[in-house]
Amino acid sequence: MKKIQMVDLQGQYEGIKEQVNASFKNVLDSAAFINGPEVHAFQKELEEYLDVKHVIPCANGTDALQICMMGLGLKPGDEVITADFTFAATVEVIALLGLTPILVDVDKETFNIDINAVKKAITPKTKAIVPVHLFGQCADMDALLKIANEHKLFLIEDNAQAIGATYTSKTGKKSKAGSLGHVAATSFFPSKNLGCYGDGGAIFTNDDELAHTIRGMVNHGMYKRYHHDVVGVNSRLDSLQAVVLRAKLPKLDTYNSLRRNSARKYNERLKNQPYIILPKTVNNCEGICDTCDCHVFHQYTLRITNGKRDALVKHLNENNVPCGVYYPIPLHQQKAYVDERYKETDFPVTNMLVEEVISLPMHTELDDEQINFITKLIIEFVN
Ligand SMILES: *Cc1c(COP(=O)(O)O)cnc(C)c1O
């Protein structure tokens, strides 16, 4: 059996090696390292894939989130609601800009932001909601769009984990994750579903004016060379990363369906086992099917309900199976983000999930032998 890895980037590279190596050489020969033709071509290709009017590439996903908030003109004191159960980058940029993060609980089945908790958190100071499409599945965007419209709030999608996922609204309309809110941020960190070979990120929007504002902001607030109209940042995608992303984008749907296939196999083997709750796919779609990209499984995450999650992590690791706990500490308990406004009783689900979740190896190169080995270890453990 091949060594099991949490993410297998070497295996995936084999499939795009010739193209990437040849294009790397072209970039080296041309010396157009930043904002060159490769970056521009990638931007256009991603706009087409996502069916959005504007993609603005930038240096990483954290910058992308920050620049979304700068572009929308959010000001210190404005409250921004986001999920307690996510990667810290989401709340970090809110705090960095002097905005007030308002963390709320999540749904125990989807791990995504809890709609009732969002409603309860809205005050006259609320300016934006940042749903995170956690682990590869969209938050309840129908409900969030309705709330945002009613209260005149911005909806900023953190799409770092769900690129390529489709959201089906109650009306049946299908849209790509990241094309539904006012603006979205994504990350091309190597382990993401569409990852480059370094850092990278992008912002998407259908709003022409916002796109113009943001295009200047990523480049020191310059709209005309050496005229700095607003305070900006330096956040650019480099051409070598664009080369990798251009090689991978045409394969993204295939990559995501490989992930779904692995998720389906995990589900089949682990169903009806004691103390295991399988990840739930919603989005008006039942189960996981080949044709359906409503969940792109950035992570395949189980809940272990017998209180022995940490022992299972140890058991897997001892058998050379890597796994992850995303995330082990709720953001409201992190030293940087504690706030007296929070009560532990505000976060019953997040507080439970941090004790129960375990993410299994998930990537495009997993094979049946590996999945059988991993699931056999888990089944033995819970029985
Ligand atoms: C990875 C990630 C980010 C940050 O992306 P970077 O490119 O690492 O800065 C933000 N939000 C979520 C949910 C992520 O998973």
The ligand as a Tripos MOL2 file, in Angstrom:
@<TRIPOS>MOLECULE
LIG
   15    15     1     0     0
SMALL
NO_CHARGES

@<TRIPOS>ATOM
      1 C1         -7.1480   28.6290    4.3700 C.3       1 LIG1
      2 C2         -8.2170   29.4970    4.8870 C.ar      1 LIG1
      3 C3         -8.1030   30.8940    4.9380 C.ar      1 LIG1
      4 C4         -6.8030   31.6310    4.6930 C.3       1 LIG1
      5 O1         -6.1630   31.3950    3.5240 O.3       1 LIG1
      6 P1         -4.5700   31.6630    3.3940 P.3       1 LIG1
      7 O2         -4.3470   31.6030    1.9290 O.co2     1 LIG1
      8 O3         -3.8840   30.6020    4.1500 O.co2     1 LIG1
      9 O4         -4.3100   33.0240    3.9290 O.co2     1 LIG1
     10 C5         -9.1830   31.6400    5.3390 C.ar      1 LIG1
     11 N1        -10.3370   31.0530    5.6950 N.ar      1 LIG1
     12 C6        -10.4860   29.7080    5.6970 C.ar      1 LIG1
     13 C7        -11.7960   29.1310    6.1060 C.3       1 LIG1
     14 C8         -9.4350   28.8880    5.3070 C.ar      1 LIG1
     15 O5         -9.5950   27.5550    5.3180 O.3       1 LIG1
@<TRIPOS>BOND
     1     1     2 1
     2     2     3 ar
     3     2    14 ar
     4     3     4 1
     5     3    10 ar
     6     4     5 1
     7     5     6 1
     8     6     7 2
     9     6     8 1
    10     6     9 1
    11    10    11 ar
    12    11    12 ar
    13    12    13 1
    14    12    14 ar
    15    14    15 1
@<TRIPOS>SUBSTRUCTURE
     1 LIG1         1 GROUP 0 **** ****
